[in-house]
Amino acid sequence: MNSLIRSSLLATALVSAAYAAPQSFDFKDPKGVNNVQFHLDAPLESITGTATGITGTVVFDTAAPTATTGKIILATKSITVGNPLMAEHLHSANWLDVAKYPEITFEAVKVANVKTKGTQVTADLTGNLTVKGVTKEVTVPVTFTHLADKLGARLGDANLKGDLLVLRTTFEINRSDFNIMPGQATDKVAENIVLTLALAGAATK
């Protein structure tokens, strides 16, 4: 009986170890679904836009979420709003200056206050956010969901083996902190920008 128990415990440990190893997830989405949404609510105008030019890699371990590392990159030229003229202004040198600063990046530094429930991990993620050449340390609430063997289902190919890491977060930044027309046109362009990231990264097997 003791041998049976030991064998069962060993098997469980081996299975857990197999699924607990760190994995590298690629956030360049072949479906083009990954997106960042942003919202600015000023007295005269409410502006909502999106961006889909997302790449980057995150290393995640379900057994050790605090060891998470990685970098998410957003191509600034992919940022758009519904009004074409407003989008042109947004890309201009006065605002985001996409010609000079082609990327917005977020690089993970620390993960704290981790809570795990099933496949989902919630935490506070601290990282270096770089916008328009200015880097600030920010802490954002994040949810990681590890979906084992779901890559094929997402891409519609049963022969494709791999895991998914779904990342969700919503947080605010102040555009003046990143030298985006500080203090200018605040009646039409709000100082605070609400950012919502909905991303899925893939680790092929």
Residue frames as a rotation matrix with the C-alpha (Angstrom) as fourth column:
MET 1
0.570 0.822 0.000 0.00
0.822 -0.570 0.000 0.00
0.000 0.000 -1.000 0.00
ASN 2
0.451 -0.480 -0.753 2.81
0.146 -0.792 0.592 2.39
-0.881 -0.377 -0.287 0.90
SER 3
-0.625 -0.700 0.345 4.50
0.411 0.081 0.908 1.63
-0.663 0.710 0.237 -2.43
LEU 4
-0.106 0.690 0.716 1.28
0.984 -0.033 0.178 2.44
0.146 0.723 -0.675 -4.25
ILE 5
0.794 0.395 -0.462 0.94
0.511 -0.845 0.157 5.76
-0.328 -0.361 -0.873 -2.44
ARG 6
0.014 -0.885 -0.465 4.57
0.088 -0.462 0.883 6.64
-0.996 -0.053 0.071 -3.15
SER 7
-0.635 -0.226 0.739 4.13
0.698 0.242 0.673 5.76
-0.331 0.944 0.004 -6.82
SER 8
0.344 0.860 0.376 1.01
0.928 -0.373 0.004 7.93
0.144 0.348 -0.927 -7.04
LEU 9
0.718 -0.132 -0.684 2.75
0.248 -0.869 0.427 10.86
-0.651 -0.476 -0.591 -5.37
LEU 10
-0.375 -0.927 0.004 5.74
0.240 -0.093 0.966 10.50
-0.896 0.363 0.257 -7.67
ALA 11
-0.394 0.306 0.867 3.51
0.919 0.141 0.368 10.43
-0.009 0.942 -0.337 -10.75
THR 12
0.704 0.703 -0.097 1.66
0.709 -0.705 0.038 13.53
-0.042 -0.096 -0.995 -9.56
ALA 13
0.393 -0.652 -0.649 4.94
0.110 -0.667 0.737 15.33
-0.913 -0.361 -0.190 -8.92
LEU 14
-0.601 -0.652 0.463 6.25
0.499 0.147 0.854 14.44
-0.625 0.744 0.237 -12.39
VAL 15
0.014 0.707 0.707 3.06
0.978 -0.157 0.138 15.66
0.208 0.689 -0.694 -14.06
SER 16
0.826 0.292 -0.481 3.14
0.451 -0.856 0.254 18.90
-0.338 -0.427 -0.839 -12.04
ALA 17
-0.023 -0.932 -0.362 6.77
0.167 -0.361 0.918 19.47
-0.986 -0.040 0.164 -12.93
ALA 18
-0.507 -0.151 0.849 6.02
0.820 0.217 0.529 18.94
-0.264 0.964 0.013 -16.60
TYR 19
0.308 0.746 0.590 3.36
0.841 -0.504 0.198 21.65
0.445 0.435 -0.783 -16.57
ALA 20
0.830 0.054 -0.555 5.21
0.435 -0.685 0.585 24.01
-0.348 -0.727 -0.592 -14.19
ALA 21
-0.190 -0.968 0.167 8.28
0.889 -0.097 0.448 24.69
-0.417 0.233 0.879 -16.31
PRO 22
-0.123 0.093 -0.988 8.75
-0.117 -0.990 -0.079 28.27
-0.985 0.106 0.133 -17.52
GLN 23
0.093 0.209 0.973 7.40
0.921 0.352 -0.164 28.83
-0.377 0.912 -0.160 -21.03
SER 24
-0.766 -0.366 -0.529 8.17
0.113 -0.886 0.450 31.58
-0.633 0.285 0.719 -23.52
PHE 25
0.161 0.930 0.329 5.02
0.761 0.096 -0.641 33.07
-0.628 0.354 -0.693 -25.09
ASP 26
-0.862 -0.424 0.277 5.16
0.489 -0.551 0.676 34.97
-0.134 0.719 0.682 -28.37
PHE 27
-0.134 0.855 -0.501 2.65
0.410 -0.413 -0.814 37.85
-0.902 -0.314 -0.295 -28.55
LYS 28
-0.740 -0.007 -0.673 2.87
-0.593 -0.466 0.657 38.43
-0.318 0.885 0.341 -32.30
ASP 29
-0.177 0.822 0.541 -0.65
-0.147 0.521 -0.841 37.31
-0.973 -0.228 0.028 -33.11
PRO 30
-0.940 -0.194 0.281 -1.14
0.221 0.282 0.934 35.58
-0.260 0.940 -0.222 -36.49
LYS 31
-0.144 0.965 0.217 -4.87
0.989 0.150 -0.010 36.32
-0.042 0.214 -0.976 -36.24
GLY 32
-0.715 -0.191 0.673 -4.33
0.313 -0.948 0.063 40.05
0.625 0.255 0.737 -35.71
VAL 33
0.342 0.927 -0.153 -6.81
0.498 -0.041 0.866 40.04
0.797 -0.372 -0.476 -32.83
ASN 34
-0.090 -0.443 -0.892 -4.49
0.988 -0.150 -0.025 41.23
-0.123 -0.884 0.451 -30.06
ASN 35
0.128 0.227 0.965 -5.24
0.508 -0.851 0.133 44.86
0.852 0.474 -0.224 -29.33
VAL 36
-0.715 -0.218 -0.665 -4.76
0.666 -0.502 -0.551 47.90
-0.214 -0.837 0.504 -27.16
GLN 37
0.232 0.809 0.539 -7.73
0.766 -0.494 0.411 50.20
0.599 0.318 -0.735 -26.68
PHE 38
-0.786 -0.468 -0.405 -7.40
0.618 -0.621 -0.482 53.74
-0.026 -0.629 0.777 -25.37
HIS 39
0.269 0.931 0.248 -9.94
0.833 -0.354 0.426 56.28
0.484 0.093 -0.870 -24.19
LEU 40
-0.882 -0.441 -0.166 -9.68
0.469 -0.789 -0.397 59.99
0.044 -0.428 0.903 -23.42
ASP 41
0.113 0.994 0.006 -12.71
0.949 -0.110 0.297 61.78
0.296 -0.028 -0.955 -21.99
ALA 42
-0.895 -0.434 -0.104 -12.32
0.446 -0.877 -0.179 65.56
-0.013 -0.207 0.978 -22.23
PRO 43
-0.445 0.769 -0.458 -15.10
0.089 -0.471 -0.877 68.16
-0.891 -0.431 0.142 -21.68
LEU 44
-0.015 0.444 -0.896 -15.61
-0.811 -0.530 -0.250 68.81
-0.585 0.722 0.368 -25.41
GLU 45
0.267 0.053 -0.962 -14.64
-0.813 0.549 -0.195 65.48
0.518 0.834 0.190 -26.94
SER 46
0.412 -0.141 0.900 -14.48
-0.525 0.771 0.361 61.82
-0.745 -0.621 0.243 -25.98
ILE 47
0.192 -0.478 -0.857 -11.86
-0.950 0.130 -0.285 59.98
0.248 0.869 -0.429 -28.01
THR 48
0.485 -0.052 0.873 -11.58
-0.341 0.908 0.243 56.21
-0.805 -0.416 0.423 -28.35
GLY 49
0.370 -0.418 -0.830 -9.04
-0.905 0.037 -0.423 54.37
0.208 0.908 -0.365 -30.45
THR 50
0.899 -0.083 0.430 -7.24
-0.046 0.959 0.281 51.08
-0.435 -0.272 0.858 -30.97
ALA 51
0.111 -0.881 -0.461 -3.88
-0.994 -0.100 -0.048 49.64
-0.004 0.463 -0.886 -31.94
THR 52
0.928 0.297 0.225 -3.05
-0.292 0.955 -0.055 46.15
-0.232 -0.015 0.973 -33.17
GLY 53
0.528 -0.800 -0.286 0.65
-0.286 0.150 -0.947 46.28
0.800 0.581 -0.149 -34.05
ILE 54
0.612 -0.177 0.771 1.73
-0.777 0.045 0.627 44.20
-0.146 -0.983 -0.110 -31.06
THR 55
0.366 -0.565 -0.740 4.79
-0.066 0.777 -0.626 41.99
0.928 0.278 0.247 -30.63
GLY 56
-0.017 -0.482 0.876 6.89
-0.942 -0.286 -0.175 40.80
0.335 -0.828 -0.449 -27.72
THR 57
-0.087 -0.121 -0.989 7.72
0.071 0.989 -0.127 37.83
0.994 -0.081 -0.078 -25.55
VAL 58
0.233 0.177 0.956 6.71
-0.931 -0.244 0.272 36.93
0.282 -0.953 0.107 -21.99
VAL 59
-0.531 -0.411 -0.741 8.28
-0.099 0.898 -0.428 34.10
0.842 -0.153 -0.518 -19.97
PHE 60
0.044 0.704 0.708 5.70
-0.941 -0.210 0.267 32.73
0.337 -0.678 0.653 -17.55
ASP 61
-0.791 -0.262 -0.553 5.74
-0.041 0.924 -0.380 29.85
0.611 -0.278 -0.742 -15.07
THR 62
0.220 0.975 0.035 2.42
-0.179 0.005 0.984 28.75
0.959 -0.223 0.175 -13.56
ALA 63
0.486 -0.089 -0.869 4.29
0.753 0.548 0.364 27.51
0.444 -0.832 0.334 -10.48
ALA 64
-0.214 -0.634 -0.743 6.22
0.842 -0.506 0.188 30.78
-0.495 -0.586 0.642 -10.03
PRO 65
0.560 0.533 0.635 4.27
0.801 -0.545 -0.248 33.79
0.214 0.647 -0.732 -11.40
THR 66
0.849 -0.254 -0.463 6.50
0.043 -0.840 0.541 36.23
-0.526 -0.479 -0.703 -9.50
ALA 67
-0.172 -0.967 0.189 9.37
0.290 0.133 0.948 35.19
-0.941 0.218 0.258 -11.79
THR 68
0.600 0.507 0.619 7.53
0.723 -0.013 -0.690 36.51
-0.342 0.862 -0.375 -14.87
THR 69
-0.366 -0.701 -0.612 9.72
0.132 -0.690 0.712 38.46
-0.921 0.180 0.345 -17.28
GLY 70
-0.128 0.252 0.959 9.15
0.956 0.289 0.052 39.92
-0.264 0.924 -0.278 -20.71
LYS 71
-0.712 -0.140 -0.688 8.49
-0.023 -0.975 0.221 42.87
-0.702 0.173 0.691 -22.95
ILE 72
0.206 0.818 0.537 5.44
0.829 0.145 -0.540 43.97
-0.520 0.556 -0.649 -24.94
ILE 73
-0.790 -0.532 -0.304 6.00
0.232 -0.718 0.656 46.23
-0.567 0.448 0.691 -27.95
LEU 74
0.354 0.928 0.119 3.40
0.610 -0.132 -0.781 48.36
-0.709 0.349 -0.613 -29.71
ALA 75
-0.593 -0.484 0.644 4.03
0.805 -0.354 0.475 49.86
-0.002 0.800 0.600 -33.16
THR 76
-0.512 0.395 -0.763 2.89
0.216 -0.801 -0.559 53.47
-0.832 -0.451 0.325 -32.84
LYS 77
-0.856 0.185 -0.484 1.90
-0.514 -0.421 0.748 53.70
-0.066 0.888 0.455 -36.51
SER 78
-0.719 0.620 -0.315 -0.81
0.413 0.745 0.525 51.10
0.560 0.247 -0.791 -35.81
ILE 79
-0.609 0.500 -0.616 -2.56
0.544 -0.302 -0.783 53.47
-0.578 -0.811 -0.088 -33.38
THR 80
-0.832 0.361 0.422 -5.71
0.255 -0.426 0.868 54.84
0.492 0.830 0.262 -34.92
VAL 81
-0.605 0.755 -0.253 -9.00
0.064 -0.270 -0.961 56.61
-0.794 -0.597 0.115 -34.23
GLY 82
0.065 0.759 0.648 -12.19
0.776 0.370 -0.510 56.82
-0.627 0.536 -0.565 -36.27
ASN 83
0.899 0.256 -0.355 -11.60
0.041 -0.857 -0.514 60.35
-0.436 0.448 -0.781 -37.56
PRO 84
0.578 -0.710 0.402 -8.85
0.792 0.369 -0.487 60.32
0.197 0.600 0.776 -40.26
LEU 85
0.366 -0.443 0.819 -7.76
-0.031 -0.885 -0.465 63.92
0.930 0.145 -0.337 -39.61
MET 86
0.737 -0.059 0.673 -7.56
-0.673 -0.154 0.724 63.26
0.061 -0.986 -0.153 -35.87
ALA 87
0.855 -0.445 0.266 -5.50
0.380 0.887 0.261 60.14
-0.352 -0.122 0.928 -36.57
GLU 88
0.443 -0.697 0.563 -3.12
0.587 -0.249 -0.771 62.22
0.678 0.672 0.298 -38.69
HIS 89
0.435 -0.233 0.870 -2.70
-0.557 -0.829 0.056 64.72
0.707 -0.509 -0.490 -35.85
LEU 90
0.912 -0.023 0.409 -2.16
-0.339 0.517 0.786 61.86
-0.230 -0.855 0.464 -33.39
HIS 91
0.697 -0.657 0.289 0.75
0.707 0.697 -0.121 60.54
-0.122 0.288 0.950 -35.48
SER 92
0.695 -0.380 0.610 2.31
0.150 -0.754 -0.640 63.97
0.703 0.536 -0.467 -35.93
ALA 93
-0.308 -0.946 -0.104 5.47
0.418 -0.036 -0.908 65.30
0.855 -0.323 0.407 -34.29
ASN 94
-0.372 0.211 0.904 3.44
-0.649 -0.755 -0.091 67.37
0.664 -0.621 0.418 -31.82
TRP 95
0.571 0.694 0.438 1.65
-0.810 0.390 0.437 64.35
0.132 -0.605 0.785 -30.41
LEU 96
0.851 -0.211 0.480 3.09
-0.036 0.890 0.455 60.81
-0.524 -0.404 0.750 -30.70
ASP 97
0.285 -0.772 -0.567 5.70
-0.925 -0.377 0.049 61.57
-0.252 0.511 -0.822 -33.39
VAL 98
0.802 0.148 0.578 5.51
-0.124 0.989 -0.082 58.05
-0.584 -0.006 0.812 -34.82
ALA 99
0.831 -0.549 -0.089 8.30
-0.066 0.062 -0.996 58.78
0.552 0.833 0.015 -37.32
LYS 100
-0.045 -0.890 0.453 10.81
-0.711 -0.290 -0.640 59.45
0.702 -0.351 -0.620 -34.55
TYR 101
-0.620 -0.085 0.780 9.37
-0.715 0.470 -0.517 57.07
-0.322 -0.879 -0.352 -31.94
PRO 102
-0.381 0.467 -0.798 8.09
-0.680 0.442 0.584 53.99
0.626 0.765 0.149 -33.79
GLU 103
-0.240 0.247 -0.939 7.51
0.382 0.913 0.143 51.92
0.893 -0.324 -0.314 -30.65
ILE 104
0.192 0.271 0.943 5.82
-0.887 -0.363 0.285 52.07
0.420 -0.891 0.171 -27.26
THR 105
-0.231 -0.374 -0.899 7.23
-0.033 0.926 -0.376 49.42
0.973 -0.057 -0.226 -24.91
PHE 106
0.557 0.302 0.774 6.43
-0.799 -0.062 0.598 47.90
0.229 -0.951 0.207 -21.53
GLU 107
-0.144 -0.697 -0.702 9.12
-0.218 0.714 -0.665 45.77
0.965 0.057 -0.255 -19.87
ALA 108
0.803 0.538 -0.255 8.26
0.063 0.349 0.935 43.74
0.592 -0.767 0.246 -16.78
VAL 109
-0.199 -0.853 0.482 10.31
-0.563 -0.303 -0.769 44.43
0.802 -0.425 -0.420 -13.65
LYS 110
-0.965 -0.096 0.242 8.42
-0.260 0.416 -0.871 42.90
-0.017 -0.904 -0.427 -10.73
VAL 111
-0.172 0.933 -0.315 5.27
-0.149 0.291 0.945 40.87
0.974 0.209 0.089 -10.03
ALA 112
-0.979 -0.142 0.144 3.64
-0.148 0.020 -0.989 41.13
0.138 -0.990 -0.041 -6.59
ASN 113
-0.464 0.838 0.287 0.41
-0.678 -0.128 -0.724 40.40
-0.570 -0.531 0.628 -4.70
VAL 114
-0.732 0.090 -0.675 -0.13
-0.517 0.571 0.637 37.19
0.443 0.816 -0.372 -6.66
LYS 115
-0.213 0.712 0.669 -3.42
-0.620 0.431 -0.656 35.31
-0.755 -0.555 0.350 -6.29
THR 116
-0.868 -0.142 -0.475 -4.02
-0.465 0.565 0.681 32.06
0.172 0.813 -0.557 -8.16
LYS 117
-0.109 0.873 0.476 -7.41
-0.522 0.357 -0.775 30.50
-0.846 -0.333 0.416 -8.88
GLY 118
0.709 0.320 0.628 -7.42
0.255 0.714 -0.652 27.57
-0.657 0.623 0.425 -11.26
THR 119
0.206 -0.617 0.759 -5.79
0.979 0.138 -0.153 28.62
-0.010 0.775 0.632 -14.53
GLN 120
0.570 0.151 0.808 -5.98
0.345 -0.936 -0.069 32.33
0.746 0.318 -0.585 -13.65
VAL 121
-0.163 -0.680 -0.714 -3.38
0.985 -0.148 -0.083 34.45
-0.049 -0.718 0.695 -11.88
THR 122
0.776 0.324 0.541 -4.07
0.341 -0.937 0.071 38.03
0.531 0.130 -0.838 -10.76
ALA 123
0.086 -0.830 -0.551 -1.21
0.975 -0.043 0.217 40.26
-0.204 -0.556 0.806 -9.66
ASP 124
0.872 -0.031 -0.489 0.28
-0.065 -0.996 -0.053 43.75
-0.486 0.078 -0.871 -9.59
LEU 125
0.437 -0.704 0.560 2.80
0.897 0.387 -0.214 44.04
-0.066 0.596 0.800 -12.41
THR 126
0.626 -0.348 -0.698 5.48
-0.077 -0.918 0.388 46.72
-0.776 -0.189 -0.601 -12.19
GLY 127
0.247 -0.554 0.795 7.35
0.916 0.401 -0.006 47.62
-0.315 0.730 0.606 -15.32
ASN 128
-0.513 -0.497 -0.700 9.07
0.158 -0.856 0.492 50.32
-0.844 0.141 0.517 -17.35
LEU 129
0.469 0.726 0.503 6.69
0.749 -0.024 -0.663 51.99
-0.469 0.688 -0.555 -19.78
THR 130
-0.606 -0.712 -0.355 8.36
0.320 -0.626 0.711 53.95
-0.729 0.317 0.607 -22.58
VAL 131
0.451 0.761 0.466 6.29
0.841 -0.188 -0.507 56.38
-0.298 0.620 -0.725 -24.64
LYS 132
0.898 -0.088 0.431 7.74
0.190 -0.806 -0.561 59.03
0.397 0.586 -0.707 -26.97
GLY 133
0.070 -0.997 0.039 11.24
0.153 -0.027 -0.988 58.38
0.986 0.075 0.151 -25.62
VAL 134
-0.233 -0.073 0.970 10.21
-0.859 -0.451 -0.240 58.90
0.455 -0.889 0.042 -21.98
THR 135
-0.285 0.068 -0.956 10.43
0.200 0.980 0.011 55.94
0.938 -0.188 -0.293 -19.57
LYS 136
-0.201 0.301 0.932 8.37
-0.908 -0.415 -0.062 55.79
0.368 -0.859 0.357 -16.39
GLU 137
-0.962 -0.050 -0.270 7.94
0.058 0.925 -0.376 52.98
0.269 -0.377 -0.886 -13.89
VAL 138
-0.225 0.951 0.213 4.26
-0.899 -0.287 0.331 52.05
0.375 -0.117 0.919 -13.55
THR 139
-0.956 0.047 0.289 2.39
-0.101 0.874 -0.475 49.40
-0.275 -0.483 -0.831 -11.60
VAL 140
-0.376 0.837 -0.397 -0.71
-0.869 -0.169 0.466 47.93
0.323 0.520 0.791 -13.19
PRO 141
-0.045 0.439 0.898 -3.24
-0.574 0.724 -0.383 45.25
-0.817 -0.533 0.219 -12.22
VAL 142
-0.406 -0.177 -0.897 -2.91
-0.888 0.307 0.341 42.26
0.215 0.935 -0.281 -14.50
THR 143
0.431 0.509 0.745 -4.64
-0.557 0.799 -0.225 38.93
-0.710 -0.318 0.628 -15.07
PHE 144
-0.580 -0.594 -0.558 -2.77
-0.814 0.446 0.372 36.02
0.028 0.669 -0.742 -16.63
THR 145
0.519 0.695 0.497 -4.74
-0.630 0.704 -0.326 32.98
-0.577 -0.144 0.804 -17.80
HIS 146
-0.625 -0.770 -0.126 -2.74
-0.701 0.484 0.524 29.92
-0.342 0.416 -0.843 -18.80
LEU 147
0.550 0.835 -0.004 -4.62
-0.700 0.458 -0.548 27.72
-0.456 0.304 0.837 -21.28
ALA 148
-0.420 -0.762 0.493 -2.85
-0.401 0.643 0.653 24.42
-0.814 0.076 -0.575 -21.84
ASP 149
-0.753 -0.026 0.658 -3.08
0.446 0.715 0.538 22.86
-0.485 0.698 -0.527 -25.31
LYS 150
0.287 0.943 -0.169 -5.41
0.524 -0.302 -0.796 25.58
-0.802 0.140 -0.581 -26.66
LEU 151
-0.457 -0.527 -0.717 -3.22
-0.283 -0.678 0.679 27.06
-0.844 0.512 0.161 -29.41
GLY 152
-0.960 0.085 0.269 -4.66
0.275 0.493 0.826 24.82
-0.062 0.866 -0.496 -32.11
ALA 153
-0.103 0.991 -0.080 -8.22
0.967 0.082 -0.241 25.59
-0.233 -0.102 -0.967 -31.05
ARG 154
0.159 0.135 -0.978 -7.56
0.190 -0.976 -0.104 29.34
-0.969 -0.169 -0.181 -31.23
LEU 155
-0.472 -0.469 -0.746 -6.02
-0.600 -0.450 0.662 29.17
-0.646 0.760 -0.069 -34.68
GLY 156
0.527 0.829 -0.188 -8.40
-0.721 0.319 -0.615 26.53
-0.450 0.460 0.765 -36.05
ASP 157
0.176 -0.554 -0.814 -5.72
-0.681 0.528 -0.507 23.90
0.711 0.643 -0.285 -36.62
ALA 158
0.915 0.297 0.275 -6.03
-0.402 0.600 0.692 20.70
0.041 -0.743 0.668 -34.58
ASN 159
0.677 -0.717 -0.165 -2.52
0.596 0.666 -0.449 19.65
0.432 0.206 0.878 -35.62
LEU 160
-0.023 -0.679 0.733 -0.96
-0.092 -0.729 -0.678 22.74
0.995 -0.084 -0.046 -34.06
LYS 161
0.447 0.119 -0.887 0.20
0.761 0.471 0.446 21.98
0.471 -0.874 0.120 -30.51
GLY 162
-0.638 -0.704 0.310 0.91
0.379 -0.639 -0.670 24.60
0.670 -0.310 0.675 -27.89
ASP 163
-0.140 0.520 -0.843 -0.30
0.970 -0.100 -0.223 26.63
-0.200 -0.848 -0.490 -24.93
LEU 164
0.120 0.243 0.962 -1.76
0.441 -0.882 0.168 30.11
0.890 0.404 -0.214 -24.66
LEU 165
-0.532 -0.166 -0.830 -1.12
0.815 -0.366 -0.449 32.87
-0.229 -0.916 0.330 -22.15
VAL 166
0.187 0.706 0.683 -3.97
0.705 -0.581 0.407 35.38
0.685 0.405 -0.606 -22.09
LEU 167
-0.704 -0.490 -0.515 -3.10
0.706 -0.567 -0.425 38.79
-0.083 -0.662 0.745 -20.63
ARG 168
0.270 0.817 0.509 -5.66
0.680 -0.537 0.500 41.39
0.682 0.211 -0.700 -19.56
THR 169
-0.437 -0.351 -0.828 -5.09
0.847 -0.471 -0.248 44.77
-0.303 -0.809 0.503 -17.91
THR 170
0.423 0.501 0.755 -6.69
0.618 -0.769 0.164 48.22
0.662 0.397 -0.635 -17.67
PHE 171
0.014 -0.464 -0.886 -4.82
0.903 -0.374 0.210 51.21
-0.429 -0.803 0.414 -16.27
GLU 172
0.931 0.336 0.142 -4.39
0.365 -0.868 -0.336 54.98
0.010 0.365 -0.931 -16.64
ILE 173
-0.238 -0.965 -0.109 -1.47
0.954 -0.253 0.159 57.16
-0.181 -0.066 0.981 -17.60
ASN 174
0.596 0.332 -0.731 -1.10
0.246 -0.942 -0.227 60.93
-0.765 -0.045 -0.643 -17.86
ARG 175
0.727 -0.290 0.622 0.02
0.664 0.070 -0.744 62.16
0.172 0.955 0.243 -21.26
SER 176
0.826 -0.440 0.353 1.98
-0.441 -0.894 -0.082 65.03
0.352 -0.089 -0.932 -19.74
ASP 177
0.600 -0.605 0.523 4.21
-0.329 0.410 0.851 62.47
-0.729 -0.682 0.047 -17.98
PHE 178
0.134 -0.513 0.848 5.34
0.686 0.665 0.295 61.30
-0.715 0.542 0.441 -21.42
ASN 179
-0.576 -0.450 -0.682 5.74
-0.009 -0.831 0.556 64.73
-0.817 0.326 0.475 -23.02
ILE 180
-0.543 0.516 0.662 2.63
0.835 0.244 0.493 64.36
0.093 0.821 -0.564 -25.19
MET 181
-0.303 0.372 0.877 1.59
0.224 -0.867 0.445 68.01
0.926 0.332 0.180 -25.61
PRO 182
-0.513 0.075 -0.855 1.66
0.848 0.196 -0.492 68.60
0.131 -0.978 -0.164 -21.83
GLY 183
-0.454 0.415 -0.789 -1.11
0.436 -0.668 -0.603 70.92
-0.777 -0.617 0.122 -20.67
GLN 184
-0.866 0.065 -0.496 -2.24
-0.421 -0.630 0.653 71.62
-0.270 0.774 0.573 -24.24
ALA 185
-0.521 0.717 -0.464 -5.75
-0.600 0.080 0.796 71.35
0.608 0.693 0.388 -25.73
THR 186
-0.999 0.043 0.021 -7.15
0.014 0.674 -0.738 69.82
-0.046 -0.737 -0.674 -22.54
ASP 187
-0.311 0.947 -0.074 -10.70
-0.690 -0.279 -0.668 70.87
-0.654 -0.157 0.740 -23.41
LYS 188
0.490 0.477 -0.730 -10.64
-0.865 0.373 -0.336 68.44
0.112 0.796 0.595 -26.36
VAL 189
0.215 -0.511 -0.832 -7.89
-0.100 0.836 -0.539 65.97
0.972 0.199 0.128 -25.41
ALA 190
0.954 0.253 0.163 -8.00
-0.183 0.058 0.981 64.67
0.239 -0.966 0.101 -21.85
GLU 191
0.106 -0.943 0.314 -4.82
-0.975 -0.161 -0.154 64.53
0.196 -0.290 -0.937 -19.80
ASN 192
-0.289 -0.176 0.941 -5.57
-0.584 0.811 -0.028 61.03
-0.758 -0.558 -0.337 -18.52
ILE 193
-0.161 0.154 -0.975 -5.53
-0.887 0.411 0.211 58.13
0.433 0.899 0.071 -20.96
VAL 194
0.263 0.311 0.913 -7.26
-0.671 0.740 -0.059 54.86
-0.694 -0.597 0.403 -20.05
LEU 195
-0.350 -0.492 -0.797 -5.47
-0.897 0.422 0.133 51.88
0.270 0.761 -0.589 -21.64
THR 196
0.462 0.496 0.735 -6.94
-0.616 0.776 -0.137 48.41
-0.638 -0.389 0.664 -21.96
LEU 197
-0.465 -0.687 -0.558 -4.80
-0.884 0.388 0.260 45.51
0.037 0.614 -0.788 -23.22
ALA 198
0.573 0.599 0.559 -6.34
-0.531 0.791 -0.303 42.27
-0.624 -0.123 0.772 -24.44
LEU 199
0.013 -0.759 -0.651 -3.56
-0.983 0.109 -0.147 39.95
0.183 0.642 -0.744 -25.61
ALA 200
0.886 0.123 0.448 -2.90
-0.221 0.960 0.174 36.27
-0.408 -0.253 0.877 -26.16
GLY 201
0.027 -0.947 -0.320 0.60
-0.994 -0.061 0.095 34.83
-0.109 0.315 -0.943 -26.49
ALA 202
0.896 0.322 -0.305 1.52
-0.397 0.890 -0.227 31.42
0.198 0.324 0.925 -27.88
ALA 203
-0.134 -0.903 0.409 4.05
-0.866 0.307 0.394 28.80
-0.482 -0.301 -0.823 -26.79
THR 204
0.499 0.319 -0.806 4.32
-0.765 0.598 -0.238 26.11
0.406 0.736 0.542 -29.46
LYS 205
0.361 -0.334 0.871 5.26
-0.526 0.698 0.486 22.53
-0.770 -0.633 0.077 -28.65
